[in-house]
Amino acid sequence: MDVLRVKLNGYKNLVNVNVIFNKITSLVSVNNYGKSNFLTGLVFGLRFIKETSEAKTMMMRQHNFKPLNKHNMNDCFSLELEFMYHSQIVKYSYSFDWEKEKIINEYLYVKEDSQKFTNYIKREEEAYYRTSVTGSCNKKIKIDNNELIINKLKAFDDLFYYEIVKEINQIEMYIDRHFDANRSYGFMYVNRNAKYDLKYNLANDNNIPMILYDIKQVYPDKYALIINTFKSLFPNIKDMEVVEAEAKMNKGPQEVMVGKFYTIAVMDSNVNQPVNFDLMSDGTRKILLVLTNLILAEINHYSLVAIEEPENSLNPKILQEYLITLNNFVDDVKIIITSHSPYLVNYLPPNDIYIGMPNDRGLAIFLKVKDNMLNKLLSDADKLNMYVGDYMFDLMSSGSEEMRQIEKYVE
């Protein structure tokens, strides 16, 4: 599934955040604006699709997620996905009412190439779905307030758009929040029954040396991609080797294997012997962690991976090279970056950046720079002898006059 766009509303302080994805898409704003709310709201919305009806009811009762701001407190939660499936463009959306704890809307539209969108699912007071290629969306289906049509259609495996239904029901997203990468490294003793299946839950603090070893066994080309990419970012590292060793203990007169452990040995041009990767800097360890998790996301068919504040622990030169690397690293995963750093903005195309618009209402409104204003934005920053990132953050952090200025650039 190639996710093209998401639209999210009615979660905490978010208001109609409509994001079109490129390979890397960034949300930038000042601190405590709503960047993390967008990511957690998107995870919440995708998880809602996959949950049971009973779990959906519980999620609709999680009022700590509902809008509490007086300017959007009556908004319903809504999520709209647009994605490419083979040659088809698909739009799927649902919404629910926080107060009534009731799903109130759902639709699915599909179009082929240049054709118009065709309605496959529709729901308001009653629910309907389409049963044949030539028919209309008029087959009634019984649905409860805590059920989605898209879930019920999973049982209809002879449906002509069943594969699209299945894709929507299994969409996955991962947020990388490893501000401290320590927990993902170090010695980890493992008693393994099944080997190298690579079905890791990315939300867990998985041991990176062990995962790298597994990838090396099953996908040697992907392993080589991780290692070679990492070495290109750090030229002083001449080689790396992931090692699996047995952990044994004496049990009576015999030595018995009780598990395995995994380490990474690094050959640094400035050191005369291999160094344990645990001794590398936090920024260095975080980059290897992200590269590994991106490959793992691709293997496990995740559609979206979000990276919060990638600039942490990295100097500007490494950050620039790192962003270029991410843009070309995986083919089937879209990357979302959130940041409050002007450095990051300086290293990304402005048309891939969504700006947190300053306002005095406490709402999170993210807007994209208009294509026909890109040159104007760059020119205005240059006239002030500023990098575009510094200029944008200066406007975002200032008063009403600057707010009107930034509004000229965005859609």
N, C-alpha and C positions, 0 to 999 in steps of 0.2 A: 504494500500500500504506500503510495507516494502522496503524503499529505500536502495539499496546496494552500489551505487556509483554515483558520479557526476563528470563530466569533464567540465571545464569552460575555455574559451579563448576569447581574444579580448574585454575585458572590462577593461578600465583604464590601469593599469600596470600589469595585470594578464597574465601569459603565461602558457597555458596548465596545469592548476591546476587540477589534477586527484586525487580525494579523495574517498577512500573506507571506508564505515562507519561500525564502531562497535557500541555498545550501546552508548558509549560516544567517540567522536573523537575530537581531539584538534589540532588547528593551533597555533603554538607559534613562535614568532619572536621578534626582537627588535621593538621599537616604530616606527610608520610612515613607515611601510614596505608594508602592503597590506592586512592585516587580515580582516579589515572592508570592503575593496573592494571586497574580496571574498564573504562575506555575502550579501552585497548589490547587487553584480553582480548576485548572485544566486536568490535573490528575484526578481530582474529585469527580469531574464530569465524565471522564473516561471510565473511571472505576464504577460509577453509577450504572453505566450501560451493562457491565458484566455481572453485577451483583444479583442475588436472588431478590424476589419481590419483598420478602421480609426485611432484608438488608436495605433495600431501597427506602422502605418506610422509615427505618432508623436513620438513614442519611438525611431524609427530608426533615427529621426532627433535630438535626444538629444545628441549632440556632446560633451557635457561635460562628457559623459560616455565613449566615444570612446577612443581608445588608442592614446595618444599624444606623448608617448616616441618614440624617433627616431628608437629604436630597434624593436618596434612592431606596429608602426603607420599604417601599411597596413593590419593588421590582421582583419579578419571578426569576428563578434561576433558568438560564437557557444556554445551550451549547449547540453550535452549528459547526459541522465538519465538511470540508470539501476536499476530495482526494481523487487521484487518478488510479483506476484499476484497469490494467491493460490499456485498451484504447478508449475506455469509458471514463467520463467525468461524473462523479457521484457527489450529491449533497445530501447530508443526513442531519436532522436537527430534532431536538426534543426540548421541552421546558416543563417545569413543575412549579406549583405554588407553595411557597414555604409555609404559609399560614394554614392553608387547607390540607397540606400534606397530600397533594394530588397532582399526578401528571396531567397536564392540560393540553399539550400540543405535541405532535410528532409528525414528521414527514420524511420521505425519501424520494429524491429526484435523480434520474439518470439520463445522460445523453451520450451519444456516440459521435465523436468528431464534431462536425459543424452543425449537427442537428439540434433541435430544440430539446429542452429538458422534458422528460416524461415522468408523470407522477406514479410512483410505485406503492407508496404508503401515505395515507392521510388520516389525521385524527384531530378531532376537536371534541364535540359532544359524543360522537360515535367514531368507530374506527373501521377503516377499510384497507384492503390491499389488492394488488393486481395479480391475477392468476395466469395470464398468458401474454405472449408477445403482442398479439393483435387486439387484446381486450382492453378494458378500461379499469381504473382503480375503483372498483365498485363492489368487491366481495367483502361483505361485512364479517368482522371477527370480534368475538366477545373479549373484552379487555377490562381488567380491574384498574382502580386508581393508582396502584403501585406496580403496574406491569407496563413494559414497553412492547410494542408490536414486534420490533426487531428481534426481541428475545423469543417470542412465541414462534416466529417464522423459522427459527433454528430447527424445529422439528419437521419442517416441510422440505425434506431434502430433494424432492423432485421439482421444486420451484425453479423457474428458468433463471432467476437471479440469486439463487441460493449461495453462490460463491461470494457475492457482494455482502449478503446478510452475514455470512460467516466471518468475513473480514472485519466488519463493524463490531461484531461480538468479541473479537480477540485483539483489538488494537491495544498496543502497549506504549507506555511512556516512562522514562526514567529521569529523575533529577539528581545530578551530582552535586552534593553539598560537602565534599571532602575539603573543608578548610584546613583540617589537620589530617594528613594521610597516614599517620602512625599506625592506626589500627589495621590497615590493609597490608602491612608488611610484618617482618619479624618471623621467628620460628613458630610454625604451627604444626602440631602433631595431629595426624589424621589417620583414623582406621577406616579405610575405604572398602566398601563392598562392591560398588559399581565404579568402573574407571572411565574417565574421559567422556562423559555424556554431555558436558558443557551446558546443562540446563540450570544455570545458576540464576538465583533471584538477584537482580541488580540492586534491589533496595537494601540488601544485606551488606555488611562489611566483609566481603569476600577477601580471601588471601590472594593477593596479586601474584606472588611467585607460583602458587599452586595452579592458578588459572592459566598463567603463561605456559606452564609445563603441559597442561592439558591441551591448550591450543596448538602447541608445538607437535603433539602426537597426532592430532586429528586434522589440523589445518596448517601444515608447515609453511605454506605460502603466506598465510595471514600472520603467522608468528614472525616470519622474516620481515614482513611489512612493518610490524610494530617495532622490532629491534632496529631496523635500518632507519625508520623515521625518527626514532628517539636519538640515535647516534648522529643523525644529520642536524638535530637541534643542539647537540652538545658534542662538538668535534673533538674535544679532548678525550672522550670515551672511545676507545679503540675497539672494544669488543665486550659482549655480555654473554653470560651463560647461565641458564636456569638449571638447577641441580635438584634431583630427587634422591633422597637418601633414606635408608631404613633406620627406624628407631627400635632398638632391641633392649631386652632386660634379662637378667639371670633369674631363671625359675628352677630352683633346685640345681641339678647338675647341668641343665641345658640352658642355652641362650634362646629366647623366644622373641620373634618379631611382634611388636605391639602396635606398630603404625609406621607412618612415613612423615618426613618433613621436607620442606622446600625452601631453597634459598636462591638468591641471584648474586653471582660473582661478577664484578665489574673490573675491566682492565682499563685503567686510566693512564694516559701518556705521562702524567706527572708523578706517578707512583710506581715503585719498583716491584709490586706484587699485587695480586687480585684483592679487591676491596669488597666487603659485604655491602650490598645496596642499601642496607639499613642506615649506613653512615652518610648517605647522600643528603643534600639539603631537602627541606620540605617541598619547595617548588619543583625540584627535579623529580621527587617521588610522586607528586601530584600529576605531573605531565604523563609519566608512564602509566599511572592509574587510569587517567582519562582515556589515553590511547587504547589501553587494554579493554576498558569497559565499552568503548565505541565498537570495537571488533566483536565483543561479546553481545552487544545490542544487535549488531547486524546478523550474527549467527542465530540469535533467538527472535529475529523478526520484530524488533522494536521499531516503531515508526518515528518516534521523537525522543531526543535526548537533550535535556537542558543542563547547562553548566552555569552555576552561579559564581559570579565574581572571579573569572579565570585569571585576572591580573594579580590576585593575591600571591605573594612570595615570588613574583617574577619581575625581573628588571625590564624596562620598556623594549629593549632590543630583542630579548627572548620572547616577550609577549607578541611582538609583531610577527616574528617567524612562526611562533606557535599558532597564531590565527590563520596564517597562510597555510600551514600544515593541515589544520582542521578542515579548511575549506576543500581540500583535495583528498582527504583521508578515507572516507567511506562513501559508497555510492547510494546506499538504500536507506540512510538515516538522515533526517533533517535535524539540525542542531539549533537550539535556542540558547542565546547567551543573555544574561542579565548583568548589569554593571552600573556602578555610580562613578566610573573612572573616565575622565576625559582622554586618557591615553588610549583606551580601547576604541573610542569613537574615532580617533585620529587614524587608526589602522584598518578601519572597515569602510566599505563603500557607503556613503550617506543614504543611498536609497534602500539599504538593507537594515536601516535603523529606525526604531519606533521611539519617539520622544515622549517622556512623561510630561504632559502639559501642566505648567504651574497654574494653580487656581486656589481660591480662598474658601472652597467648599469641602475640602478634604476628600475629593473624589479622585480615583485613578483613571485618567484618560490618556491613552497612548495613541499618538498620531504619527503618520509617516510623512517624511519630506516629499513634497510634490516633485515629480520628475522635471517639470519646467522651472523649478526654483533651485535646482541643485547648483547650477553655475552661480546664481545670485548669492546663495549661502556661502559658497567657497570664496567668491569675490569679496563679500562683506567681511568675512573673517580675515582675508588677506589685507584688506585696507587698514585693519586695526593691528596688523602685524601679529595675528594670533593663529594658532592651529584651530581647525574647525571644531575639534572636540572641546577645547578650552572656551571657544566663543559660544558654543551651544550651552555648555554648563554655566557660563556666566549669565546667559539669558534666563536659563531655568531657575537660577538661584536669586534672581533680582526681583524688582517690583513690577507694578502694573504696566508701566511704559514698556519695559523689556518683554513682558508677556504679550503685549500687542505686537511687538516686533517678531517674536518667534511664531506667532499665529500666521504671519504672512508666508512662512516657508512651508507649512504643513497642509495636508489635505483637509 
